[in-house]
Amino acid sequence: MKDHDPMSVFRSLLESTSVGILTTIGQEGYPRSRWMAAATIAREKGYLYCVSIAGARKVKDLETNDKVEWIFQTPSLDTVVRLRGRAVAIDNPRLKAEVLEALGSSLENFWRVNPDPGRLVVIETAIEKISLYKPMENSVVDEELTR
C-alpha cells in the first residue's frame, strides 16, 4: 500500500510541509536540533537537501560527525517520518542553483537572516534508513536504503 511505503509517504509529506527538524551531533557530543526547509532533487534518489551558511554551527558539526537525523510530520501528527543518514556540506554552484530552485519560497526567512548568497552551502544528506510512524494505527515501517 502506498500509504505505508515510507519513501512515498515522505515525498508526499515533503511536498506539503517542506520543513523538518535536522539533528546533528554537536561538537560537545550532544544532539542539536533545528527547523530546516528541505527538498529533494528528482535526479538524485535517496538524498535530501537543505542550505546553510559556510561556518554555521551545523556545518561545523558535520565536519566532526556526519551522522544526522531528520523528522517530518503532518500538522495533525498522524504521520511522522524519520530519516537517518550521513550529511556533508557542499559548495557547488550547479547544486546550489538546483537546491535553491527546489526550495523556492521556503527560504524567505533564511534570506532575512543570511543576506549574503556568496556564503551559501548545500547540506546533502545521503539517506540510509527511513521510518514511517503512524501513531493512530500503532504502525511503524522501516526501510534501509542501499547505494
C-alpha positions as CSV (number, residue, x, y, z in Angstrom):
1,M,0.0,0.0,0.0
2,K,1.4,3.4,-1.0
3,D,0.2,5.0,2.3
4,H,2.5,2.5,4.2
5,D,5.5,2.9,1.8
6,P,8.0,5.1,3.8
7,M,9.6,6.8,0.8
8,S,6.3,7.5,-1.0
9,V,4.8,8.9,2.2
10,F,7.9,11.0,2.8
11,R,7.9,12.5,-0.7
12,S,4.2,13.5,-0.3
13,L,4.8,14.9,3.2
14,L,7.8,16.9,2.0
15,E,5.7,18.4,-0.9
16,S,3.1,19.6,1.6
17,T,5.3,20.8,4.5
18,S,8.8,21.3,3.1
19,V,10.1,21.8,6.7
20,G,11.6,19.3,9.0
21,I,13.9,19.0,12.0
22,L,17.5,18.3,11.4
23,T,19.5,16.9,14.2
24,T,23.3,16.8,14.2
25,I,25.8,15.8,16.9
26,G,27.3,18.9,18.3
27,Q,31.0,19.3,19.0
28,E,30.3,18.8,22.7
29,G,28.8,15.4,21.8
30,Y,25.2,16.3,22.4
31,P,22.4,16.3,19.8
32,R,21.5,19.7,18.3
33,S,18.1,20.1,16.5
34,R,16.8,22.9,14.3
35,W,14.0,23.5,11.9
36,M,15.1,23.5,8.3
37,A,13.5,23.9,4.9
38,A,14.3,20.8,2.9
39,A,13.9,19.5,-0.6
40,T,14.7,16.6,-2.9
41,I,16.0,16.7,-6.4
42,A,14.4,14.3,-8.9
43,R,17.6,13.0,-10.4
44,E,19.1,12.3,-7.0
45,K,17.1,9.4,-5.4
46,G,17.8,8.8,-1.8
47,Y,19.2,12.2,-1.0
48,L,17.7,15.2,0.9
49,Y,18.9,18.8,0.6
50,C,18.9,22.0,2.6
51,V,21.0,25.1,2.7
52,S,23.1,26.8,5.3
53,I,25.9,29.3,5.6
54,A,29.6,28.3,5.5
55,G,30.9,28.2,9.0
56,A,27.5,27.8,10.7
57,R,27.4,25.6,13.7
58,K,25.5,22.8,11.9
59,V,28.2,22.8,9.2
60,K,30.9,22.6,11.8
61,D,29.0,19.7,13.5
62,L,29.1,17.8,10.2
63,E,32.8,18.2,9.9
64,T,33.2,16.4,13.3
65,N,30.4,13.8,12.9
66,D,28.4,13.4,9.6
67,K,25.6,11.3,11.2
68,V,22.2,13.1,11.1
69,E,18.6,12.5,11.7
70,W,15.6,14.3,10.1
71,I,12.0,14.3,11.4
72,F,9.0,15.4,9.3
73,Q,5.4,15.3,10.4
74,T,1.9,16.2,9.4
75,P,0.3,19.1,11.3
76,S,-2.2,16.6,12.9
77,L,0.8,14.4,14.0
78,D,-0.9,11.3,12.5
79,T,2.1,10.7,10.2
80,V,5.8,11.0,11.2
81,V,8.8,10.2,9.0
82,R,12.3,9.9,10.4
83,L,15.3,9.8,8.2
84,R,18.8,8.7,9.2
85,G,21.9,9.2,7.2
86,R,25.2,10.9,6.6
87,A,25.4,14.6,5.6
88,V,28.1,16.8,4.1
89,A,28.3,20.5,3.3
90,I,28.9,21.1,-0.4
91,D,30.0,24.3,-2.2
92,N,29.0,23.6,-5.8
93,P,27.3,26.3,-7.9
94,R,25.2,23.9,-10.0
95,L,23.9,22.0,-7.0
96,K,23.2,25.3,-5.2
97,A,21.1,26.5,-8.1
98,E,19.1,23.2,-8.2
99,V,18.5,23.2,-4.5
100,L,17.5,26.8,-4.3
101,E,15.0,26.2,-7.2
102,A,13.6,23.2,-5.4
103,L,13.3,25.1,-2.1
104,G,11.6,28.0,-3.8
105,S,9.8,30.4,-1.4
106,S,10.6,28.2,1.7
107,L,13.7,30.3,2.2
108,E,12.1,33.7,2.8
109,N,13.1,33.8,6.4
110,F,16.6,32.3,5.7
111,W,17.4,35.2,3.4
112,R,16.4,37.8,6.0
113,V,18.9,36.4,8.4
114,N,21.6,35.4,5.9
115,P,21.6,38.0,3.1
116,D,24.9,37.1,1.6
117,P,24.4,34.3,-1.1
118,G,28.2,34.1,-1.5
119,R,28.4,32.2,1.8
120,L,25.7,29.7,0.9
121,V,26.5,25.9,1.1
122,V,24.2,22.9,0.4
123,I,23.9,20.2,3.0
124,E,23.3,16.9,1.3
125,T,22.0,14.0,3.3
126,A,22.5,10.5,1.9
127,I,19.5,8.7,3.4
128,E,20.4,5.3,4.9
129,K,17.2,4.5,6.8
130,I,13.7,5.8,6.6
131,S,11.0,5.1,9.2
132,L,7.3,5.7,8.8
133,Y,5.3,6.0,12.1
134,K,1.5,6.2,12.1
135,P,0.6,6.7,15.8
136,M,-3.2,6.3,15.4
137,E,-2.6,2.9,13.8
138,N,0.3,1.9,16.1
139,S,2.3,1.2,12.9
140,V,6.0,1.5,12.2
141,V,7.6,0.6,8.9
142,D,11.4,0.8,8.5
143,E,13.2,0.7,5.2
144,E,17.0,0.5,4.7
145,L,18.3,2.3,1.6
146,T,21.2,0.8,-0.2
147,R,23.6,2.6,-2.5
